[in-house]
C-alpha cells in the first residue's frame, strides 16, 4: 500500500514539474531552465545531505551508481525541457511516462517480484500510454472541420518528429535513472538519492553557463523554476521511498503523471486531446485503480 501512496504522490509532483517546466522553458530555454532547477534543488537538498553525512559510508559501487543517476537524470531533464518548449504537454508527457514501464521491466529483470495480475495491469497501462501519445496530424477525421486541414501534409510534421524524439530520449534516460535510484534507495539516506542529479546539473550545466555569461533569468520565470526545483526534489524523494517497498509498482504509478499533466494542460493551457488520447488517459486511470485494488487486497 505504501508503494501506491508514494507512487501516486510522485505522479502529482512530476505532473506539476512538467507543467511548470513548459512555461519556464519557453521563457528561458531548456539549458537555463535546467541550470536554475538544479541549483534550486541542490540548495534544498544540501542541508539534509550534510546532516546525514557522518552516518554515510560510500562504496565504489555507490559512487558509480550515484554518478550514473546524476548524469542520466540531468540529460533526461534537458531533453524533456527541450521537448515541452517545442511541443504540447499532452504529447510530451505520455511519451516521457513510458519511463516507468521501462524501469519496471529493468527492476523485474534484476530480481524484483511481480505478480501475473500486476503484469497484465502494467500491460493495460502501457497501451494507455501509447494511445495517449498519439498526436494530432493531417488526415485525422477530427480535423475534417478545419478549413486549413487539406493544406497540411499527411503525417507528423517535422516539429512533431523532433518533439517525439526528444520525449523518447527523455524517457530512456529517466528509465535508467529510476532503475539506478531504486538500487541505491535502500542503502543510502533519502537525501543522498536526490543529491546526484542536483550536483551533476550544477557542475555540468549551471557553473559553465555562469562562467560563459549565458545563464538567463526573467522575473516571469522565477516562480516556475522554483516550483520545478522543489517538486523535482520531492518527486525523487517520494519515488525513492516507494522503491524501498516495491520498485515496479512505484515506477509504473509514478509514470501516471502524464495523464494528470495532460488533463491539467487542457484546463490551464487549452491543449486539446484527440479521442484516442482520451481513451489512453482513461485506460491509464483504470489501470492505476485496478493496480491499487490488487495491491491493497
RAFENQUI-V427337 format. One record per pair of residues at least 6 apart in sequence whose C-alpha atoms are under 8 Angstrom apart, sorted by the first residue. I is the first residue (numbers start at 0). J is the second residue. Records with the same first field share a line. If there is no record, write none. Layout:
# RAFENQUI-V427337
I=J  J
This chain:
# RAFENQUI-V427337
0=291  294  295
1=241  244
2=240  241  242  244  245  246  248  249
3=241  248  249  252  291  294
4=241
5=237  238  240  241  249
6=237  238  241  248  249  250  251  252  253
7=249  252  253  255
8=234  237  253
9=233  234  235  237  238  253  256
10=234  252  253  254  255  256  257  259
11=256  259
12=230  231  233  234  256
13=230  231  234  253  256
14=256  257  259  260
15=226  227  230  260
16=226  227  228  230  231
17=83  88  92  227  260
18=88  260  264
19=223  224  226  227
20=32  80  83  223  224  227
21=80  83  84  88
22=84  220  223
23=32  220  223  224
24=31  32  80  81  83  84
25=84
26=217  219  220
27=215  216  217  220
28=80  81  84
29=77  80  81  84
30=77  204
31=205  208  213  214  215  216
32=80  224
33=73  76  77  80  200  204  205
34=200  201  204  205  208  214
35=205  224  228
36=224  225  227  228
37=196  197  198  200  201  205  228
38=197  200  201  205  228
39=225  228  229
40=197  228  229  231  232
41=194  197  198  201
43=229  232
44=190  193  194  232
45=190  194
47=190
48=190  191  194
51=188
55=187  188
61=183
64=179  180  183
65=179  180  183  192  195
66=195  199
67=176  179
68=175  176  179  180  195  196
69=176  194  195  196  197  198  199  200
70=195  196  199  200
71=172  173  175  176  196
72=172  173  176  196
73=196  197  199  200
74=169  172
75=168  169  170  171  172  173
76=169
77=169
78=165  166  168  169
79=91  95  165  166  169
81=162  165
82=91  161  162  163  165  166
83=91  162
85=158  162
86=158  159  162
87=270
88=260  261  264  270
89=131  132  257  258  260  261  262  264  265  270  272
90=131  132  133  134  163  261
91=132  162  163  166
92=166  256  257  258  260  261
93=128  129  131  132  257  258  261
94=128  129  132  163  166  167  170  257
95=166  167  169  170  257
96=128  170  254  255  256  257
97=125  128  170  254
98=170  171  172  173  174  177  250  254
99=174  177  247  250  251  252  253  254
100=121  125  250  251  254
101=171  174
102=174  175  177  178  247  250
103=178  246  247  248  250  251
104=247
105=178
106=178  246  247
107=113  247
111=245  246  247
113=247
116=293
117=290  293
120=286  289  290
121=251  286
123=282  283  286
124=282  283  286  287
125=283
126=279  282
127=278  279  280  281  282  283
128=279  280  283
129=279
130=275  276  278  279
131=258  275  276  277  278  279  280
132=276
133=273  275  276
134=155  273
135=155  273
136=153  154  155  156
137=148  149  151  152  153  154  155
138=148  149  153  154
141=273
142=148
177=250
180=192  239
181=239  242  243  246
183=192
184=192  239  240  242  243
185=243
189=236  239  240
190=236
192=235  236  239
193=232  235  236
205=214
208=214
238=249  250  253
241=249
242=249  250
252=287
255=283  287
258=280  283  284
264=270
265=271  272
